[in-house]
């Protein structure tokens, strides 16, 4: 059984999807040992509802030390599922090859500092892109620069807004994120 730690900052619908896919067997041989949030968020309630140990480690002084200490040594994969803090390079190096992230765009486009959530969708609309999607990638010290594991995409329609893109991207994420996790854990 592989041990997962999931890091979140928000509603946690991707966290929910991962939990559901472990229950259904779509993600094989996995257990979520711990959910960590960097702010108060609904995702923590989802973890509690499923009896998954969870922690709130607020940003600010000692954040990185506390995060470091909280990750169990037997962790096989750290999954960033809508986690909005930037991890320190030392942390990324220590867990190299064992941290993955979901990004709400087709990397390498629309990645980097400040590119998260609605900012990404607004930038996609403004630039007149013909397609968007989501990317699962390994996390390295370069923001959104690690090796791509899986991508899924769709056509941007003329009447799309940042809100409709967010919904469409989430649907893609629910498809590719569990597949990528299963792929990595069971390769
Ligand atoms: C997801 O769309 C994810 O790609 C994005 O936050 C959302 C979290 O949704 N992550 C980033 O923007 C990171 N740069 P959720 O809380 O419902 O899973």
Boltz pocket constraint, residues with backbone or C-beta under 6 A from the ligand:
constraints:
  - pocket:
      binder: B
      contacts: [[A, 9], [A, 10], [A, 11], [A, 12], [A, 13], [A, 14], [A, 15], [A, 43], [A, 81], [A, 82], [A, 83], [A, 84], [A, 102], [A, 103], [A, 104], [A, 115], [A, 116], [A, 117], [A, 166], [A, 169], [A, 170], [A, 173]]
      max_distance: 6.0
